[in-house]
């Protein structure tokens, strides 16, 4: 189904798959929708909505791709929109040409069902996870597995790259979330904040936050800079199957077995997300950009759920922003088809308790609703004044260091872009010289 966020708008239903749909994704251009299903097929839809006599209609036309011999679990587009991949229970990952709708090649080193496969932001790598308890990194050029991360406790349900393409995060059935550095093949962070298996995750466009969905019925937000859980969201009445940030990072959506899709407002960034994403996208290019590959990661450490996170139950403070339930239009042979449903919730306000947040916020994370931050509230009363002053000075110095590192990283990115431009110009010099001769 495709929803429109406008009030009193229609929702369009696309029948076609013979069994349950496992994954849906828009192409980067937004002109196509790909879906995978338990019927072993992948469908490409063109959701063209047009108006006839002031009534919007939508054609449910689709093309069917058949190559897998078992359930297709996942579909994902490359950033340039030329290629997409599918992951299946037949233990394979298959790549497809979007424009010709033709099969390209298979990646077949997994020894069990492949749950998820995702492109890196620059489109040069693929990350996949399988029931064989491995997370694999694939080189598209050579079509080979170049890295393998093994987890002996359980398999992963979902895997994805961070926006910079330097790390991958995995969501495990053992209720853990792990972040790996693919440059050094090291485990950076290990979160154990859920009480049941984790089904899905999504990076914020800034790369500083990670959204997770679990069978325990909660959605959690992790601060990757501080390495801690900051929000626990209670909105669903059953296991949460999927979560995703919007492209701008202003909103995120969650879907669960309670037949509801909730749309939330992030509400925790005071900086312009579009500018941040624009700066970070400068590093995403077909050629390998220069970066500090020799930086050794932090020692792996466990992050557990503690009293420093905030739990939010929107059912006590949320109102449905849609005054009327939107009708659902069945785009198929039985058109029209309508039923009542509830689709959109917006979290208008986060209540933040300063007594809980005992850590300094990073440069991209600000206090909500304009409240002033007190990094050591709750500690000062139990410590001598001199020690409290010393700790406050240390916190201030850490904030300055964090801002300095952020500035240095920005300057390094600009230097890398300038270096790349110089190298490209240098390569053009011989060509101009030969033309002049």
N, C-alpha and C positions, 0 to 999 in steps of 0.2 A: 504494500500500500504506500502511496505517496501523499504526504500531508502538506497543506498550505497553512502557514502560521497566521494568516489574516483572519480576523474574527468572522464567524458565520461562513467560512469558506468550505469548499467541498474537499473530501478525501477520495482519491481514486484507487480503486482496487483492480489489480492486474491478474486475472486467472490464467494459468498456463501450465504450471508445474503439476505433476500428478501426485506428488508426495510433499512432505513438509519442506519449506524453504529454510536453508541453514545460514545463508549470508546474502547481503545486498549491499551494493556500493555504487555511487555515482562515479562516472568518469571525470577526470580533471576539468574537462570543458563543460560538464553538466548536461550534455546533450544525450548521453546514453546512461542506462542503468544496467548493471550486470547482477545476476542472481544465480546462486547455486542451490542445489536441492538434493534430497535423499533419493530422488528418482534417477540419479547418476548423470544428470544433464546440467549444462550451464546455458542460461538464456540472456540475450542482449535485447534490451527494450529501448524504444525511442518514445519517451513520454511527451509527445507533441500535443499540447492543449490548444484548441482553437475554439472560436465562438460561432455558434449558429443561432441566429435570431436572439441574440443577447444571452444565450445559454451556453456555458462552456462544455465542450465535449473533448474527449481524449481517446485516441486510437490505441488499443492494446496490442499492437503488432510487435512481434519478437522473432528473433532467429535462434535456433537451437544448435548447440555445439555438443557433440558426443565424442568422448575419447576415453573417459574413465570407466572402469569396470566395477566401481563400488560407489558408496555415498560420497558426494562432493561436499566438503566441509567449509571451504573458504574460497573467496575470489578477491583479487586485489589488483588495482591498476598501477602502472608505473607513473612517475611524476610527469613525464612528457605525453602520456596518454596514447602512446603507440603500441604498448604491450600490456597484457594482463596475465596473471598466473592463477592457477587453481590448485587446491590441495585436497586430497581424497583418501578414503579408507583403503584404496588399492596400493597404499604405501608410496605413492608418487606425487610429484609436483610437476605440473605441465604448464608450459608457456605458450601464449597465443598471440598472433598478430591481430590487432583490433580492426584495422581498416579492411584487411582481406578476410578476416575471420577464419584464419587458418592455424592449425597446430604447428608449433615450431620445434619444441624439444621437450624431453622429460628429465627430471632429476630423481634418481631412484636409489639413493643410499640409505634411506630410512628402512628399518626392519619391522615397522608396525604402522598403524594408522597415522596419517599426517593430519593434525588438528588445525594447523594455521600456517600460512605463508605470507610474508609481507616484503614488499620492495623497500630498499633504503631510499632516503630522500633524493640522492643523485641518480638512482636507478642502476647502479653498478653491482649491487649486492642483493641477495635475498636471504631473509631469516625465516626459519621454519622450526616448528616443534612437533613432536610425535609421541605416541604412546610407548615408543622404545626408550623413553626417559632421556632424550637428548634434544638439545637446541643446536641447530646447524646453521652455519653461515656459508652461503654459496657465492662463487664468483661467476657472474653471468657470461663474461667474455670467454672463459675457459670451460664453463659449465661443470665446475668441480666444487666439492665441499672443501673449504679452506680452514674452517674452524669448527670444533665440536665441543659443546659444553654439556657435561653429563651430570644428571641429578639422580642420585640413587634412591631418594625417598619417594619419588612419584613423578609422573609425567606432567607436562605443561599443557594447558588448554589454549593459551594465547601467547603470542609474541609480537613485539613491534620495536621499531627503531625510534630513538629520540630524534628531535628535529635536526640536530647536527649530524646525525648518522654515525656517531662515534660509539654509541652504546645501544644495547638491546635490553628490553625488560621482558620477563616471562611471568605468566600467571599460572600457579601450580595447583594441582588437586590437593596438595598437602597444606593448603591455606597460606602459602608463602608467595611473596613477590620478590623477584631477584633482578638486579640490574648488573649487567656484565659490560666490561670494556672490551670491545672487539679488537682494539689495537694491541693490547697487552695480554688478552685472553685471561683476564682476572675478574673475579667477583668483586664488585664495588660495594653494593649494598644488598642487605637481606632483610626484608620486612616480614614479620609474622604478626599481623594486626587483625586478621580475619579469624572467625571461628569455624569456617568451612572452606571448601574449595573455592578458588578464585577463577572466574569464568572469562573475564575480559579486563582490558586496561587501555588507557589512552593518555598520551603525553599532551600537556598544554603546549601551545605553539611557542611559548618562551623557553620550553624545556625545563622549567623549574618546578613543575608540579606534575604529579602522576595520579590519574583517576583509576580506581579499581572497583570491580563489581564481583559479588560473591554469592554463594548459595546460602549464606547466613542472612540474606535479605537486606544487606546494607551496601551503600556506596561510600567509599572512603577517598579522601584527598590527602596525598603524601607530599610534603615539602622536601624535595630532593636536595636542596642546598643545605638545609639544616638536618636532613636525615631523620625526619619524624612525622608522625601522623598529626594532621592539624584539624581535619573535619571528619565526622561520621554522620552520614545522612540516612535517616529512616523515612522512607516514603512508600516503599513497596510492601506488599503483603505476601511475598514469596521470594524464592531465589531470583537474584538479579542476573540476567544472562548477558547483557551487553551495555557498554557505556562508550561515549565518544564526545570529545570536545568539538565545537564548531571551528571552522577555519580561522576565524578571528580570535577565538578563545573567550569571547564574551558570554557564551552559553555552553551548556553540555546537556546531553540527553541520556536517559537510562531506560532500558526495557527489561521487563521481568515476566515471570510466569503468571502474574496476576492480570495479564492481558492489558497492561497499561504501559504507555510510554510517557515518561515525565521529562519535561524540559526545564532545566534549572539555569538561573543566572549566576555566573561565577562570583562577581561582586568582591573579588579580593585583589584586584590590580589597580593601582592608581596611575601607572604609566600607560602610555599609548602602545597597546599591543601591536598595532599595525607597524609602527616604527621599529619595534623590537624585532618582529618577524622579518621586516625588510632588511635590517642589518644582518641577521643571521642567515638569510637566504643568499647573501653574497658569497658564502662559502660553498654553496651547493652548485657544482658545475661538473660537466662531463670529465674534465681532466682532474687528476688528483691534486687538490690544493695543498700547499705547504702547511704543515701544522706540527706541533710538538709531539712527535711519536714516542719520544724517550721519557715522557713523564710517567713515573711509576704510580700506580693507583694507591688509594688508601687501603689500609688493612681491612679485610672483610669483617664486618661486625653485624650483630643481630639487632634489629629494631623491633621492639615489641609494643603492643598497645599499652598505653599508660594514662595517667590522669591529666596529661598535658594536651589532650585532644578535646575537641568540642563536638558534642552530639547534637544533631538538629533533627527534629521531627516536624516536617512541614505540614502534617495533617492538622496540627493544632494552630497554625498561624498562616495557612495558605488559603487563598480563595481561587477558584477556577476563573482564569482570565477570559474564558469564552462564555458569553452570556447564553449562547445556544449551542447545543451539540451539533457538530457539522455532519451533514448527510454523507454517506459513503457511496460513491458511484462505481459500480462494477463495470470495468472496461472489458467486456467480453460478450459472449452470445446472449447472456441473460440480462443485458443492460436494459433499463436501469435497475440498480439494486441498492437499497438504502437500509441502514440500521443506525441505531443510536450508539454513540461511543464517547468516551472521554479521553482527550488526547494531550492537552497542554496544561502544565502547571508551571508557575514561575515563582521562584523563591525571591520574595521582595526584600527580605531583610535577614541578615545573619546577626544573631545576638552573640557577641564576643565577650568573654569574661577575662578581664585583665589579670585576675588572681590566678588564672589557669596558665596563661601564656608567660612562662618564665624565661623565654629565650628571646634574643634580639632577632627581629625579622630581617630577612635578606633585602637587598636593594629593590627587588621586584615584588616584594610582599609587604603590603602596608596594613595597618590596623583598619578595621572596618568601621564605617559610619563616622570617620574623623576622630576616633578616640585616640588619646595620647597613649604611647606605649610606656610601660614601666617594666623594664626587663627583670628587675629583681624584687618585684612586689611579692610579699609573703616570705622573703628571706631576710630583708633588712631588720625586721623586728626581732629576729633571733640572733643577730650578729652584732658585734661591737661596731660603733659608728666608723671607726678608722678602717676596719675591714670592709664595711659596706662601701665606703668611698673608694677604696682600692679596687673593689670588684666593679664598681661603676666605671672607673677609669679604664679598666681592662676591656669592658664591654664597648666603650666608646672607641678604643683603639682597634678592636676587632671590626667594628663598623667601618672605620676609616680604611682598614686593610681590605675589607670586602669591596668597598667602592673603588679603591685603587686597582684591585685585580680586575674589576669589571671594565674600568677605563683602559687598562693595559690590553685586555682581550679585544676591546673595540679597536684600539690602535693597531694591534697585531693583525686583525682582520683587514683593515684598510691597507696595511703594508703588503699583505699577501695578495690582495686584489691588484695593487699597483705593480707588484712583481710579476704577476701573471700577465698584465697588460704590456709590460716591458718585454717579456719573453715572446709574446705574440707579435709585437712590433719588430723584434729582432729577427724572427723567422720570416717576416715579410721582406726584409732588406735584400736577401739574395734574389728573390723573385723580381723585385723592382730593378735590381742591377742587371739581371739577364734580359729583361724587357727593354731596358735602355740600350744594351749592346745590340 
